[in-house]
Amino acid sequence: MSAGATGVGSLPGGDAREAAKTVTGSFEEFPYLAELPARGPGADMIGRSLGLLVDMYAHVEPSGWRISDRPGRDSKRSRSWLGEDLDALEEFTQGYTGKLKVQAVGPWTLAGALELHGGEAMLQDPGACRDLAGSLAEGLREHLADVRKRIPGADVVLQLDEPSLTAVLLGRVRSASGYRTYRAVDRQVVEGALRDVFAVHDGDVVVHSCAPEVPFALLRRAGATGVSFDFSLLTEREDDAIGEAVEGGTKLFAGVVPGTDAPLSDPGGSVMGVRKLWRRLGLAPGTLAESVVVTPSCGLAGASPAYARAVQAHCVRAARSLADNPE
């Protein structure tokens, strides 16, 4: 199998059809459902995922998203944009067979971002965190069924965005006042909630974080089949965890190209670090193409439209270079 390439999630602009056309044109073998946060609250990563929740609602306050007692304008808007994005993707994937990725925010980043009525994050209430994970799992089950119905030939890959996961585990998420941090959540509790959410999907589940110190081993134990990360943040401290992940069959979604406008090197140069890592770990070069999917380092919402298009094409070429010259 050739090394694949795909995007992380967000794109600049607000036109769903243009986004679906770009994504399916760039990533013919691994398209994804684009997110367009420039449209406003509800199209952002957090708001979009809150729109998926079952029997749990949220609305926008000046400080961010806050729990509501009933569905309001904000949750309705979020659902309507998601519907628009799915309609556009469905139009450009007629007859498509192959991998297709959809993204949602994972339970811990959501718990750190969603406020309770009093303004503190849901993260500080273990019971509320459990309810949130359950509601998200239910919503994802419905969302995935809808995607499969619209694009029956797709082998759906579920990506959960957990940029705050490391901060949750290390007790670094700041309180509403900003003067203190919430207590670290027990690793087994974190792992258990992730496992329950991953279980709604019988296909591949990838966890994305563009923060440093991604907990590779914990994610694998919870059942993730892939980990998506910013390659430039890796340190040699992570070597063992990555080596074990690769040998255990975990796919690495390596974010090797900057997510905001920057000069692009030649595609082979972009994946030089991945080849070096392989050599350092003593892994067989022939396994590179099966183990690595090339992506931008993070979402592309902050990029110019021209750069976003160029980066996606660049990722495909870099993946091809990895497959053709693994040494």
N, C-alpha and C positions, 0 to 999 in steps of 0.2 A: 504494500500500500504506500502511495506517495505521501510525503509529509504534507499535512493539510495547513490551511490558513483560514482564519475567520476574524470577525471583529469582536469588540468587547461588548458594545451595547449602544452607546449614545452617538448621535451624529448632530452636526450643526443644522440650523434651519428649522422650518416648521411644516414642510410639505411631505405628507406621508407617502404619496405616490412617487415623488422624486427620490425619497429615501429608499423605498422598496426596490425601485429600478436600479439605483446605485449599488445596493447590497447584492442583489441577485446577479447583476452584471459583473461585479468584482469577484464575488466568491461563488463561482458557479457550482462548486462541489460542497460548500459548507456555508450557505447563507444564514442570516439571523434576523430576528424581528427587531428592527431599529427602534430606538427611543429618541424622542425629539424634545428635550427639556426646554428649549427656547420658547415653546408655546406657552409656558407659564405653569403655575402650581397645578399639580395633577398630572402633568406630563413629565415632571421631575421623577427621579428614581424612587424616592420615598413615596411620593403621592401616588404614583402609578401602582406600586405594590399594595398600598393601603386600599386602593380601589378593588383589589382582588379579594380582600378579606370577606369572610362569611359571618353575618350577625355581629359585626364590629365595624364602627364607622369613625371617620375622622374629618376634621375641618381645619382650615388654615387660620392661624393666629399670627400676629406680627413676629412672634418668637419661633414659629414653625408649625408643624402639624400637631393637633391636639385631639384626643379622643372625644367622640360625640355620642349622644344617646340615640340619635336617629340619623338616617342618611340625609345629607344636605347637598347643596350645590356643588361643593368641591369633590365629594366622592362620585357624584353623577358625572361630572366633567371628566374625571379620571377614567371612568369606565367607557365614556363615549370616545375619548381619544384612543384608548386601547382598541376599541372596535374598529375605528377608522384605520389604524395601523394594520390590523389583521386583514381587513378588506383589501388594503393595498398589497400586502404580501401575498394574499391568496391570488390576486389578479396576476402577479408576476411569477407565480410558481405553478401555473397550470401544468399538470402532467409531470411535475418534478418528483424524482425519487432520489433519496440520499439524505445526508445529515442536515438538520435544520435546528438552530439554537434559539431558545427563548430565555429571557432573563427576568429574574425577580429579586427583590432584596431579601436576604435571609433573616431569620427570626431575631438574631442578636443585634444586628445593625438597626433593624426596625425598632427593637425595644429601646435602643439608645437614642433614637430620633423621635419617637412618638411620646408626646407629653400626656400625663394623666390630668384630670380636671384641675388639680392644684398647680400645675406647671412643671412638676418634676418629671423626669423620664420614667417610662414604664419599667425600665431596667431595675429600679430599686424595689419593685414589688414582684417577688417570685411567682405568686399566684397569677398576677396579670401577665407575666411573661409566658406562663404555661398556656393561658387562654389565647394569647396572641399567636403562639406557635401552632396551636390547634386550628385556629381560624384561618391562618395562612395555609396550612396543609390542605384544608378543605377547599379553599379558593383556588389553590394551584391544581388540585385534582380536576376541578371544573374547567379551568383555563386550558390545561393540557388536553382534555377531551375535546374541547372546542378546536384547538389547533389541529389535532389529528383528524377531526371531521372535515375541516376546511382543506387540509393538505394531506390526503390519505397516504401518499407515497413517502411521506417524510419519516425519517428515523429521528425522532425528537430528542434533542439534548437539552436538559434543563440546567441553566446556570443560575446559581444563587450568589448575589453580590453581598459579601461580608467584609467591607473595608474596616469596620469597627471591631471585628472579632478579636484581634490581638489586644486592643485597648480594653475590651470587656474582660478578657482573661487576666489582664495585668492590673485591673483597677485604675485605668487611666481615663475613663469617660467622665467628663466634667459635668457637675450639677448645673441646675438652671442659673444659679448666681455666678457660677464660674469659679467660686472660691474653694470648692472642695471637689473631690471625685467620688463616684459611687464605688462601693466595695466590689472587689473582684468577684466574679461569679465562679463557683466551683467548676472545675474542668469536666467532671462527670455530668453535671447538670447541663453544661453547654453541649457536650457531646450527645447526650440523650435527646435533647430537643432537636438538634441537627439530624440525628438518625431518624426521628419520627417524621420530620419534614421530607427528608430524602426518600423515605419509604413510599411516598405517594406516586413516585415515578419508577416504572420498571425498566427504564432505559438508562443512558449515561447521565450522571449528575456531576457537574463541574462547580467548584466554588471559586469565585473571583475575589481577590483582594489586591489593591495596589498599595497597601501599607507594608512597612518593613516587618520582618519576623513572622511570616505566615506560618501557622501551626500545622505543617504538612502531616505529621504523624496522627494528630487528633482528627484531622479531616478524613484521613484514610480509614481510621477506626470507625468513624461515624458512617462510612459507606460511600464517600465521594470517589468517583472513578477518574476524576481529573481535577487539577488545581491550576487556576489561571492567576498569573502574578506579574509584577513589574520586574523583569529580569535584572535591571540595573541596580535593584535594591538587595540582591542576593549577596550573602557573605559566605566565606568558606565555612563558617560555623554551621551552615545549613547543608553542607556536602553530604553528611551521613544520611540525613532525613531524605534528601533528594535521591541519593543512590538507592535507598531502601524502597522509596516510592516507585522509581522506574523499574526496579527488579520485581516489584509486586504487581506490575502491570498498570500503574497509574499514569494517565496521560498528563504531560506538562504543556499547558497553554502558556508559552513563553512570550511575554510582552517585550519585544526587542526594539520597537520603533516608537519614538516619542509621540505622545497623544496630542501635543499642540505644535504649531508650526515650527519646524526646525529643518536645517539642511539634511537631505537624505543621502546616506552613503550608498555605495553600490549594494545590491541585495545580498551578495555573498558576505560583504563586510558586516551587515546587520546581524548575521547569525554566527559570526566568528566566535563570540563568547560562548554560544551553545556548544560549538565543536570543542572549545577549550575545556569546558566543564566536563564533557564526555571523556576527554583524555585524562583529566584530573581524577575522575571517578573510576577510571579503568574499565569503562563500559564499551561494548563492541560498537564501532561506528555504524555498522549495518542496522542497529536498533534505533538510530536517531529518527529516521523517517517514520517509524511506527509509533514512537513515544512522544514526539514533539509536534504541537500545532503552533504555528507562528501567528502572533496577534500584535496590535498596537499595545503600548504599555498600560493604557487606560482608555476610558471612553473618549470619543472625539468631539464632544459637545463644544469644547473650547477652541477647536481648530477652525480655520477658514474652510469653506466648502471645497475649494480647489485642493487644499492640503489633505483634507479628509479623503477625497477621491484618490489622490496620488498615493497616500499611505496604504490604502486598502490594496491597490494594485501592487505596491511594493512588497507587502506581506506575502502575496501569492508568489511573486518572483523569488523572494528570500526562501520560502518553503521549498520551491523547486530546486534551488541551489543546494539546500540541505539534503534533498533526496538524491540529486545527481552527484554531488561531491561530499559525501559524509566525512571524509578524512580531514 
